[in-house]
């Protein structure tokens, strides 16, 4: 049975996905609307729209990692090592013995 803390962590990926969708929709609508107004402020609007697209990609990435069960950097390193092992690629770092330290 899951504890309350596990249930809270497992459900957060939906919030990240919702944030990503909202930012992407807002970015697309801002991009399609174009710019009407003072031309000196057009770079500010372009920066704002680009920031929405980048934020959307970042939120989607976090949602994917949360949904995949990757919570810490060590989890991500373990996934990378497993992929390298399955592809038959040797490890990037040599295995150190704890006796040598």
C-alpha positions as CSV (number, residue, x, y, z in Angstrom):
1,X,0.0,0.0,0.0
2,X,1.3,3.5,-0.8
3,X,2.0,6.0,1.8
4,X,0.6,9.6,1.6
5,X,4.0,10.9,0.6
6,X,4.3,8.5,-2.3
7,X,0.8,9.3,-3.6
8,X,1.7,13.1,-3.5
9,X,4.9,12.6,-5.5
10,X,3.4,10.2,-8.0
11,X,0.6,12.6,-8.9
12,X,2.8,15.7,-9.5
13,X,3.6,14.8,-13.1
14,X,0.0,15.8,-14.1
15,X,0.6,19.3,-12.8
16,X,3.8,19.6,-14.8
17,X,2.0,18.3,-17.9
18,X,-0.8,20.8,-17.4
19,X,1.7,23.6,-17.0
20,X,3.4,22.6,-20.2
21,X,0.2,22.5,-22.1
22,X,-0.9,25.9,-20.8
23,X,2.4,27.5,-21.6
24,X,2.4,26.0,-25.1
25,X,-1.1,27.2,-25.8
26,X,-0.4,30.7,-24.5
27,X,2.8,30.8,-26.6
28,X,1.0,29.7,-29.8
29,X,-1.9,32.2,-29.3
30,X,0.6,35.0,-28.7
31,X,2.6,34.0,-31.7
32,X,-0.5,33.9,-34.0
33,X,-1.9,37.1,-32.6
34,X,1.3,38.9,-33.8
35,X,2.2,42.3,-32.5
36,X,0.0,45.4,-32.6
37,X,1.4,48.5,-31.0
38,X,4.6,50.4,-30.6
39,X,7.3,48.8,-32.8
40,X,10.0,49.5,-30.2
41,X,8.5,47.0,-27.8
42,X,8.4,44.2,-30.4
43,X,11.6,42.6,-29.2
44,X,10.1,42.3,-25.7
45,X,7.1,40.5,-27.0
46,X,9.3,38.2,-29.1
47,X,11.4,37.4,-26.0
48,X,8.2,36.7,-24.0
49,X,6.8,34.3,-26.6
50,X,10.2,32.5,-26.9
51,X,10.3,32.2,-23.1
52,X,6.8,30.6,-23.2
53,X,8.0,27.9,-25.7
54,X,11.2,27.2,-23.7
55,X,9.2,27.0,-20.4
56,X,6.8,24.7,-22.1
57,X,9.6,22.3,-23.1
58,X,11.1,22.4,-19.6
59,X,7.7,21.7,-18.0
60,X,7.1,18.8,-20.4
61,X,10.6,17.4,-19.6
62,X,9.9,17.5,-15.9
63,X,6.5,15.8,-16.4
64,X,8.2,13.0,-18.4
65,X,10.8,12.5,-15.7
66,X,8.3,12.5,-12.9
67,X,6.0,10.0,-14.8
68,X,9.0,7.8,-15.5
69,X,9.8,7.6,-11.8
70,X,13.1,9.5,-12.0
71,X,13.2,11.6,-8.9
72,X,17.0,12.2,-8.3
73,X,20.1,12.6,-10.4
74,X,21.3,9.2,-9.3
75,X,18.1,7.7,-10.9
76,X,18.9,9.4,-14.1
77,X,22.6,8.2,-14.0
78,X,21.4,4.7,-13.4
79,X,19.0,4.8,-16.4
80,X,21.9,6.1,-18.6
81,X,24.2,3.3,-17.4
82,X,21.5,0.7,-18.1
83,X,21.0,2.1,-21.7
84,X,24.8,2.0,-22.3
85,X,25.0,-1.6,-21.0
86,X,22.1,-2.8,-23.2
87,X,23.7,-1.2,-26.2
88,X,27.0,-2.9,-25.5
89,X,28.9,0.4,-25.0
90,X,31.6,0.3,-22.4
91,X,31.3,2.4,-19.2
92,X,32.6,6.0,-19.5
93,X,34.1,6.0,-16.0
94,X,36.4,3.2,-14.8
95,X,35.1,1.2,-11.9
96,X,37.1,2.1,-8.8
97,X,37.7,-0.3,-5.9
98,X,36.9,1.1,-2.5
99,X,40.1,-0.6,-1.2
100,X,42.2,1.7,-3.3
101,X,41.0,4.9,-1.6
